[in-house]
Amino acid sequence: MITIVTEIAKYLIIFFMVLYTVKCFTVLKPVPADKKRRALNVQIFYVFMIHFLCYLTLYLHYEKKSILIFYLLQMIVSITYMVSYHTIYKGSSRLITNNMSFLLLIGYVMLTRLDFDLAKKQFLFATIMLVVTAFVPLFVVKFPQIKKWTIFYAVFGIGFLCTVFIPHVGVDKYGSNNWISIGGISMQPMEIVKIIFVFFLASSFEKAKNFKDMMKTICVAGLFMLVLVAETDLGGAVIFFMVFVMMLYLATGKHSILIGGGLGGSVLAVVGYMLLKDHFSHVTMRIDAWLNPIEYIDGSGYQVAQSLFAIGSGGFEGSGLCQGLPTSIPVVSSDFIFAAICEELGVIFGLCLLLMYLSCFIYFINISMKIRDAFYKNVAFGFTICFIFQIFLNVGGVVKFIPSTGVTLPLVSYGVSSVVSTLIIFGIIQGICVLENSGVDKNVRQESISREEWTETPVAVRGQSNSGEKQRKQKKPVQRKAKTGYDRKETNSDEFWGE
C-alpha cells in the first residue's frame, strides 16, 4: 500500500510542478487583474500540495513523528509570512513571495531527505532571516540616502572580504580560503559582500561625471575581485566580474563593453590559469574532472561522474523520494543538490525549477527596466545578474556544462550564508517594487490631473456670450494632491508589472 501511495505521489508532484511553472509565466503576461490574482492564488495551492505530497512520502518512508512536526512548522511559517507580508506591503509582488517560499520549501524537502539535521538548521536560520528581511523594503523606502554611501560600500566590502586572512578566524574549505568561523558559526563573507558590491557600483555609476570617475570605480571594483582571487574563490570572482561588466554596460550603454568584457575575461582566465595553476591546484583538478570525469572517477572526477549517473538514472519522472542514491554524491546537500532533485523528483521537475528561476529573472529585469531612478535601476539590474549567473554556475557545474565552481543553488542548497544573502536580495527587490509602484502611481495621477485642468475651453458659438468663457479663464486651477501608493487602500504590484 505504501509503495502505491508513494508512486502516485511521485507523478502528482510532477503534475503540480508543471502547473505551478505555467502560472509563473501567466502572471507575467498582460492579463486582466482578476485573472492574475486567481493565478497567484492557485499557485499557493500548488505549492502546498507539492509540499504535502513530498512530506507524506518522507513520513511513510522514515516513519518519524519529528518529520510531521517539521512539516507543520514549515506550513505555519510559510502561511504567516505570505499573509503578513502583503498585509504590510501593499505594493509588494506576490509572484516574488510565492517563488521565494516555494524554493525554501523545496530546499527543506531535499535536505530532510539528505540530512535531517542540516534541514532543521537551515529552517531555523531561514525563519529568523524571514523576520529580519521583512524590514528591508521599509529600509529601502525610508532611507534614500543609501545612494550616497559610496565610500562606505568600498571600505566595508573590501574590509569584510579580508577577514578571511585573520588568523583563527579564516577557515579553509574545499581548497578555498573564503570562510570565517566566529563562535562556532561559519559563513562566507563573499555572500554578503556581493550585495555591498552591487550597491557600490550603483552608487558610483550614478555619481560618475567623467572618465576619471569611471576609472576610479573600475579600480576599486578590480580590488574586490583581486581579494577574491587571493582567497582562491574563483567562483565568487567570476560572479563579481559578470555583475561589474553588465552594470557597466547598463551605465554606459556601449555594446563594446560586452564584447570587451567577454574577450577580456576569457583572456584573463586563460592567462591566469597558465601562470597560477600550481597555486590553484583545486581548480586544476576541477578542470580535469570537467574535461574527462570518467578518466578521473577514482579521484577528482568522482563527484561529477556520480552527478551525471544520478541525473541519468532518475530519468524524466525520477526514481521517487527516498528511492535513489543521491547521498553517494560528495557535497550533495549544497553544491550538487540539483543532481539529487533530478534523480528523485525527475528531470521534468528539475527543468520546471529552472523555468521558475527564469520567471524570477524576467520579473526582476522588468522591475529594473521600469524603475525611473538611476540608482535603483542599477541595483535591481545588478542583483538580477548576480542571481541568474549564480544559478548558471551551479547547474552548469552539476550537468558538466562548465567546471564546478562551488557556488550554491539559491534558497534550495544548504548554506546559511547563501540563504541570508538571497533573502536580503529578494527583500531589496521588493522594496524597489514598492517604491516604484508609489512613484508610478503618483506620476500617472499628476499627469491625468494636469490634462484635466488645463484642457482648452471650446471656442464660443457665434452670437453667444463669452462671459462664461472669460470667467473660466480667470479662475485659478484647483490644486489637488495626487495620491501615492501609500494613500491608497490597496496596490496590486503584479497588475502594474504585467501591463
Summary of the structure (lengths in Angstrom):
residues: 499
radius of gyration: 25.9
end to end distance: 49.3
largest distance: 102.1
contacts: 1620
relative contact order: 0.12
helix: 72%
strand: 3%
